[in-house]
Amino acid sequence: MAVGFGHDPAGTTGVMSGRGPVDAVAHALMATLEGRTDPYPLYEELRAMGPALRSEQLPVWYLTGFEESRQVLRDSRCGKQQDGRGIVAGNRSRGPDETRQVTMLFMNPPDHTRLRGLVSRAFTPRRIESLHDRVVSMVDELLDEVAAAGEVDLIDTLAYPLPVRVISELIGVPEADRDAFRPLTAALVKTLEPIVSDDDAAAADAAAAEFGLYFTDLIAERRADPADDLLSGLIEARDGDDALSHDEMIATLVLLYAAGFETTTNLIGNGAYALLQHPDQLATLRAERGGMADAVEEMLRFESPVQLDGRRVFEPIEVAGVPIPGGDTVVTLLGAANRDPRLYDRPGEFDISRRDLPILSFASGIHYCLGASLARMEGRVVFDRLLDRFATIELLATPTWRGSLTLRGLDELRVRAACG
């Protein structure tokens, strides 16, 4: 899960004149479709300029290195910015807290500490692990559809519906209501991008309001008739006399949908595409299924579902020997950090034989993704069952990327799958 950096109400696309080299590359990365579609050459251009780069015209820094990024993500002197200032355009815009309840995604201690502590009491490893067998059943049901069709869009048939079903079952959302969430979550995740238009911001506000109305009713139902689900756990979660407020519960539920399942959808889609692009790796994984956990980590590293995260510097810090003053913003480019040549051998190659290497795909520090273990479990189940079910999986067309940067994923992934 990543942070949004505000939107660009004037519709500009960055510093419009006198760009220096850092701003020129950052503009190409964040404000052009070509850059968002293939960010990796631009990451390398930034990397070549230095480990900590300041915009020539904005109080914004860019980090491409693993250790530098992890340092900032873990530093208590850095936190979430909430003023809605767009990184590229630098325009002041409406912050998320002015239109709807702020989620943990945008909170700093002590509010974040309190809320995450309460949510963690319901979002337990035991609750996630208890879903494993159900996830297997869900995957098998979806693969039945793949087998029946033969040729499918794997995003629409598997990568999207599975995480929605899983998070819905975890929370306790009735099956009949789940399809209505797709356009709402699509609207909400656009606010996580570096530049968000007024139209996208308005659509996100409307989606958040609709989510709020729905979950208000569902919370009332669970208060009257608790179930063995996350929502009932959130209602019961307390630390002494402290409990989640109604608005905090709604914000948490919206966050789980808007940012939570999207990362898993991208993990499945991006991972499947990486395997299909590298048939030798696919064959190795098929033959050596015991390496599945490491293969999923390599998928997360090679095509990170979340490409960037940002922090506001509250007190002066030093990164790679470079002083960064308080008040500035630091953008950790997670997709670049996951390909840092100082840490990874052949970082631009997809290699599922890598072992025990750290990744920043779920960020780090106090905002480390709460659903990381759930996403990993779903990824392992999906690819294990996919290889069990189909003797051959063939890519039918070169897919297109959605054109978003923060959340990197495919529009579609058309394949032909045949049983053995």
Buried (B, 14 or more C-beta within 10 A) or exposed (E): BBBBBBBBBEEBBBBEEEBBEBBBBBBBBBBBEEBBBEBBEBBBBBBEEBBBBBBBBBBBBBBBBBBBBBBBBBBEBBBBBBBBBBBBBBBEBBBBBEBBBBBBBBBBEEEBEBBBEBBEBBBEEEBBEEBEEEBBEBBEEBBEEBBEEEEBBBBEBBBBBBBBBBBBBBBBBEEEEBEEBEEBBBBBBBBBBBBBBBEBBBBBBEBBEBBBEBBEEBBEBBEEEBEEBBBBBBBBBEEEEEBBEBEBBBBBBBBBBBBBBBBBBBBBBBBBBBBBEBEEBBEBBBEEEEBBEBBBBBBBBBBBBBBBBBBBBBEEBEBEEBEBEEEBBBBBBBBBBBBBEEBBEEBEEBBBEBEEBBBBBBBBBBBBBBBBBBBBBBBBBBBBBBBBBBEEBEBEEEBEBBBBBBBBBBEBBBBBBEEE
